[in-house]
Each structure stands twice: as C-alpha cells, then as structure tokens.
Amino acid sequence: MRAWIIALVLLAVLGLVLILVGGDVLIPIGIVLMGGAAVGAVSLAFFAVGRSEDRAREAESAARRPPDPDRPGDGRISARRPPRSRGDS
C-alpha cells in the first residue's frame, strides 16, 4: 500500500513540475499526470476502505463460528435465539 502511495505522490509531483516548467506540450501532459494521480488516490482510498470492511466481516464470521470440538471452550453457556416471528400468527 505504501508503494502505491509513494508512486501516486511522485506522479503528482512530476505532473506539477511539468505544469510549472510550461510549454505547449508539457502543460497538458502535466495535467494528465496529476489527474491520473488524483484518480489513483481516490481508487486507493476505496480499496483501503473495502479491505478494512472485508477484514471486519472475516473477524465477525470467525467469532460466530461454532467452537471446534477439539478445542476446549471457555465454559460459558450459549443460548440459541428463538425463531423470528413473521407476524402471521
């Protein structure tokens, strides 16, 4: 993840340098590079959020799994929830 952040920062800096240097060809190239860095940064942010949600879901499902019969439990009694009422009774 850090490598992607560094690459995006370098891409944005390169684009800024090309814009500041100027020229008929360099300014549009710099704008494209900075735009690409911005799109990459937003994509990386969404990727990080999605990855953290996946980790949270995995931890939640690991907590819900029934205990392994080969491993001793912690001694607590767990009750099953009654079935949900559908309102048709």
Backbone bond lengths (Angstrom), bond angles and torsions (degrees), N, CA, C in turn:
res aa  C-N    CA-C-N  psi(-1)  N-CA   C-N-CA  omega(-1)  CA-C   N-CA-C  phi
1 M - - - 1.444 - - 1.529 109.96 -
2 R 1.315 116.03 -41.74 1.465 119.17 -179.53 1.521 111.88 -64.17
3 A 1.333 116.14 -35.13 1.464 119.57 179.01 1.526 110.24 -63.32
4 W 1.344 116.90 -39.36 1.460 119.69 177.90 1.520 111.54 -66.58
5 I 1.311 117.32 -39.18 1.467 120.28 178.47 1.522 110.49 -63.43
6 I 1.320 116.31 -44.63 1.469 120.47 179.34 1.524 110.14 -62.88
7 A 1.336 117.25 -42.80 1.470 120.74 -179.83 1.523 110.80 -62.94
8 L 1.329 117.55 -40.79 1.463 120.21 179.89 1.528 111.89 -68.40
9 V 1.315 116.53 -38.48 1.466 119.70 177.35 1.528 110.27 -64.96
10 L 1.316 116.19 -43.93 1.474 119.28 178.03 1.526 111.57 -62.82
11 L 1.329 116.85 -39.09 1.459 120.66 177.90 1.534 110.80 -63.50
12 A 1.319 116.96 -42.10 1.463 120.53 178.86 1.529 111.11 -66.82
13 V 1.325 116.87 -40.37 1.469 120.28 178.98 1.529 110.30 -65.24
14 L 1.324 116.16 -41.91 1.466 119.47 178.11 1.524 110.52 -62.16
15 G 1.330 116.21 -42.22 1.463 119.54 177.28 1.518 111.95 -62.90
16 L 1.329 117.69 -40.53 1.459 121.35 178.89 1.525 111.00 -65.05
17 V 1.325 116.70 -41.51 1.466 120.63 178.33 1.519 110.26 -61.82
18 L 1.338 117.18 -43.09 1.470 119.60 179.63 1.519 111.44 -65.24
19 I 1.324 117.32 -35.73 1.466 119.83 177.24 1.520 110.67 -67.26
20 L 1.340 116.68 -41.85 1.461 119.94 -178.52 1.520 112.33 -69.92
21 V 1.331 116.88 -34.01 1.465 119.79 178.12 1.520 109.75 -66.19
22 G 1.311 115.82 -37.45 1.457 120.80 174.62 1.509 112.33 86.22
23 G 1.295 114.86 -169.50 1.459 121.56 -177.77 1.517 109.98 108.29
24 D 1.329 114.66 154.56 1.468 119.77 -176.48 1.525 112.72 -65.88
25 V 1.311 117.45 -29.49 1.459 120.80 -177.23 1.534 111.23 -97.17
26 L 1.320 116.95 -34.13 1.460 120.40 -173.22 1.527 113.85 -73.31
27 I 1.319 117.41 -33.37 1.468 120.01 -178.50 1.538 111.44 -64.03
28 P 1.336 119.17 -49.43 1.475 117.58 177.87 1.535 112.90 -63.25
29 I 1.310 117.62 -35.68 1.468 120.35 177.95 1.528 109.53 -64.84
30 G 1.322 117.05 -42.02 1.459 120.81 177.79 1.519 112.06 -63.45
31 I 1.333 116.87 -39.90 1.463 120.48 178.38 1.524 110.36 -64.40
32 V 1.321 117.09 -41.71 1.465 120.82 178.85 1.526 110.22 -64.48
33 L 1.323 117.42 -41.43 1.465 119.81 179.30 1.522 111.70 -65.13
34 M 1.318 117.45 -42.24 1.463 119.93 178.64 1.526 111.22 -67.80
35 G 1.327 117.10 -37.58 1.468 120.01 176.35 1.522 111.41 -64.64
36 G 1.324 116.01 -41.12 1.467 119.74 177.14 1.514 111.70 -63.44
37 A 1.324 116.88 -38.69 1.465 120.61 177.46 1.526 110.59 -65.92
38 A 1.325 117.43 -37.82 1.467 120.53 178.77 1.527 111.05 -66.81
39 V 1.327 116.80 -44.30 1.467 120.27 177.64 1.527 110.05 -62.88
40 G 1.316 116.87 -41.16 1.459 120.55 177.94 1.519 112.26 -63.21
41 A 1.331 117.05 -38.35 1.466 120.44 179.68 1.523 111.19 -66.34
42 V 1.335 117.03 -42.23 1.468 119.90 178.02 1.526 109.98 -65.70
43 S 1.322 117.02 -41.96 1.464 120.55 178.50 1.522 111.03 -62.05
44 L 1.307 116.49 -41.25 1.461 120.75 179.46 1.525 111.09 -65.75
45 A 1.326 116.95 -36.36 1.470 120.11 177.17 1.526 110.74 -64.86
46 F 1.334 117.70 -44.34 1.455 120.66 177.37 1.526 111.27 -63.79
47 F 1.322 116.56 -38.35 1.467 120.60 177.82 1.523 110.71 -62.47
48 A 1.327 116.93 -43.27 1.469 120.87 -179.74 1.525 111.24 -64.50
49 V 1.331 117.25 -41.11 1.465 120.57 178.46 1.524 110.24 -65.26
50 G 1.313 117.26 -44.48 1.460 120.65 179.41 1.510 112.40 -63.14
51 R 1.325 116.09 -39.63 1.456 119.32 179.39 1.527 111.63 -66.49
52 S 1.332 116.91 -38.26 1.461 119.13 178.10 1.531 110.96 -68.55
53 E 1.336 117.82 -35.21 1.457 120.33 175.95 1.528 110.76 -66.16
54 D 1.322 117.22 -39.40 1.462 120.07 177.10 1.523 111.26 -62.67
55 R 1.317 116.64 -41.45 1.466 120.00 177.88 1.525 111.39 -64.20
56 A 1.332 116.75 -40.38 1.462 120.03 179.30 1.524 110.49 -66.07
57 R 1.341 117.17 -41.17 1.457 120.42 177.70 1.519 111.56 -63.35
58 E 1.320 116.79 -40.57 1.464 121.01 178.74 1.524 110.93 -64.73
59 A 1.318 117.19 -42.04 1.465 120.35 178.68 1.527 110.51 -65.79
60 E 1.336 116.64 -37.85 1.455 120.30 178.59 1.524 111.23 -66.97
61 S 1.319 117.35 -41.78 1.466 119.27 179.97 1.522 110.91 -71.01
62 A 1.319 117.83 -31.17 1.465 120.20 176.17 1.522 110.51 -67.58
63 A 1.321 117.20 -33.34 1.458 120.57 178.93 1.527 111.19 -73.14
64 R 1.343 116.94 -28.15 1.463 120.90 -179.28 1.523 113.44 -83.18
65 R 1.311 118.23 -20.03 1.461 120.79 -177.00 1.520 110.64 -58.62
66 P 1.326 116.16 143.82 1.465 117.74 177.04 1.519 109.78 -65.80
67 P 1.311 116.32 150.46 1.460 118.26 -177.85 1.522 110.87 -64.90
68 D 1.282 114.83 147.45 1.456 122.07 178.68 1.529 108.07 -71.83
69 P 1.340 118.48 127.83 1.465 119.13 -177.48 1.529 113.10 -64.69
70 D 1.305 117.66 -21.07 1.464 120.73 178.83 1.521 112.07 -77.98
71 R 1.331 116.42 -18.82 1.471 120.06 -178.88 1.516 109.00 -104.82
72 P 1.315 118.38 135.76 1.469 120.13 179.54 1.523 110.46 -68.88
73 G 1.352 115.31 146.10 1.455 120.73 179.49 1.513 111.28 -81.86
74 D 1.309 115.12 -176.78 1.457 119.43 -179.69 1.529 111.90 -94.91
75 G 1.340 117.93 6.19 1.448 121.02 174.95 1.515 114.76 88.80
76 R 1.335 118.58 -2.23 1.458 120.48 -179.68 1.523 110.18 -84.37
77 I 1.316 115.13 149.14 1.455 120.57 176.24 1.515 107.36 -93.65
78 S 1.313 115.94 132.85 1.461 118.96 179.28 1.518 108.15 -115.01
79 A 1.309 116.49 130.16 1.456 122.02 179.57 1.511 109.28 -99.86
80 R 1.326 115.33 144.66 1.462 120.00 176.04 1.518 108.74 -83.98
81 R 1.298 115.37 145.51 1.460 119.76 178.47 1.523 109.48 -76.89
82 P 1.342 116.97 144.17 1.479 118.90 176.22 1.521 110.09 -67.71
83 P 1.328 117.63 156.39 1.471 118.96 179.28 1.523 110.66 -62.92
84 R 1.314 114.84 151.05 1.463 120.38 -179.51 1.522 110.31 -71.83
85 S 1.300 115.82 143.81 1.448 121.02 175.91 1.522 108.70 -82.98
86 R 1.307 115.34 133.27 1.466 119.12 -179.52 1.533 111.32 -93.66
87 G 1.305 116.20 0.36 1.465 119.26 177.05 1.511 114.02 83.19
88 D 1.322 118.92 5.22 1.460 120.54 -177.12 1.537 111.79 -103.35
89 S 1.306 117.55 14.48 1.466 118.94 -178.66 1.507 112.04 -97.65
